[in-house]
Structures are given as C-alpha cells and as structure tokens.
Amino acid sequence: MGKIFRAIFFVAFMFAGMNARVQAEGSWVDCNRTNGVYQYFASTVIQVGKDAKVGDLLGGWMTSSNPTAWTCAQRNTAQTISPQMAVLGYPPYPIWNAISTEGQTYSVYNTTVKSGLGYVSRWRYTVKGQTSVWYPLTVAPGIFQIPAELFPVTYDSGKSFNVGVDVQIRFVKTATSLSAGPTPLFDPMYMRHYQTYGGASEQGSGTYMIAQFANGAAIIATGGTCTTPNVDVTLPPQPGQNSAARVTQPPARILNSISPSARPGWPVSAIRLRQRQRLKTVRRVCLHWTARQRLPESDYKC
C-alpha cells in the first residue's frame, strides 16, 4: 500500500512540475520562458595587467543575448486595453562600490565566488520589435530595478510575440588578492518581464530568467606587460620640398635611435622617464634639422 501511495505521489508531483513549467503568468499579457531559465555568456579569457589597480575595469563588455527569452500573448479579456511592458533586472551579489564609465554610473558587485573579482552589469530589452537603451544595474540585492522605458502592446487576435533581453558585464578588480585561474559558476544578473496598466503592475516572479557564466567559462590571466603610447612628431621638409609640406617622421635611422620600445617588466616611473627623454631627443633633432635647412624659426616650432 505504501509503495502504491508513493507511486501516486510521484506521478502527481511530476504532473504538477510539468504544469508549473508551461504555465504562463500575467494579468494582461501571458508570458512564459521560451527555452528554459538560463541564458549564457560565451567563454572568455580576461587579461589582468601588472599595473592593474583595485577598482580598475578588466577587459571589455561580455554579452549574454536572448532575443526570445519569453513568449507572450495578450489575454482575450484585455483586448481593449494597451498595457505597457519592460524587463526589470536585479543582482544576487552585494555591492562593493560604484564606478563611472562611458558616461554612466554603475554599482560594482562582488562575485563572492572568486576573491578580488567584481563586475558591473547593464541590460536592454525588446518588446514587439521595440528595443530599449542600455540600463546600468545600480540596485542592491533584493530590489527590482524598473527601467524608464515602457513599451505599449496592443491586442493582435491572441497572436504570440517575444520579449527578448541582452545582458552585458565587465569585470572589475576589487582586491589585490585577485589571482589567475578559472571562475566557478556564477549568475551576474536576474531578469523578469514586467507589465503595468492603470496604476497596477505585475512582475513575472515565476518565470524569471538568469544570465549565467558556466563553471570555468571565464578565465583570469595575470602578468601582462606595460606599454607606452606612440609619440607623433611633425618635422620640417626634406631638401627640395615645398616649405608648406610636412614630414611626419624623421628618417628611419633617426627614428630607430630615439624610439626604443619599453622593456617588459619596467616600472612605470622608468617608462615615463624614457618618454621624457624621447621628447627631448626629438626636439634636438628638430632644431638641428631646421638649422641645416636654414629655415626661419617662425615657420616651425620644435
């Protein structure tokens, strides 16, 4: 009898689970996940230079794109109204600090899965072909960040449409303890579809999405070298050229003598000293060249 009861309970549990997965939710627009709860970031290697400081951004933006995150359809009972929709975001990790980049301010979140590794995040969304701008994630865990752009949807005989979402992150060095190696699995951001009408609103609590880095998908590489910027110089014309012409580089033998590349492992102070020495040498070459050509000093400023 006990075995029969357990079998019935198991079948009922599985049936309830399947119903939960396919059940759509929404007061005016029914939405359900199109292909599961996760959307992934591609594998990547992040190079951390020797001179990277705590608080520095590491690498470029990494993207998790899902243009068909949810499949939605407006309810027949709401066919005479036009609710507005968006995608809200929220973080699972604590705020470490704030940082400004590309004209916007972001909260920096500590991953807690790898010491010294944090990140900033932003997202955008598409509703029936209408795409929002990128929104920086700034809220603390447990708070839903509702973006400013809300896109209206109208009834279309119950036809389904997709709500998509793209998530981007950049890593940040949050401690000197950051070391080389792969990162464990972690989820930078959670997302929910959002709809509102007539002062009421609903967040898709049962159909949230997760942007995820799979275990080992992000690899931190340390020990990069320092580099110095190029120095561009305009020199007087060579013999026979019109005085209005400009030589953008000295002859190769001179260029080679004044532009040695920075040696890997040099401290920043030594590299800056070499830059100042270069500029002094270039000025001396310019003055010498001008004197040899017997050109007025007013025509050239070395």
Secondary structure by P-SEA (a helix, b strand, c coil): caaaaaaaaaaaaaaaaaaaaacccccccccccccccbbbbcbbbbbbcccccccccccccccccccccbbbbbbcccccbbbbbbbbbbbccccccccccccbbbbbbbcccccccccccccccccccccccbbbbbccccbbbbccbbbbbbbccbbbbbbbbbbbbbbbbcccccccccccccccbbbbbbbbccccccccccbbbbbccccccbbbbcbbbbbbbbbbbbbccccccccccccccccaaaaaaccccccccccaaaaaaaaaaaaaaaaaaaaaaaaaaccccccccc
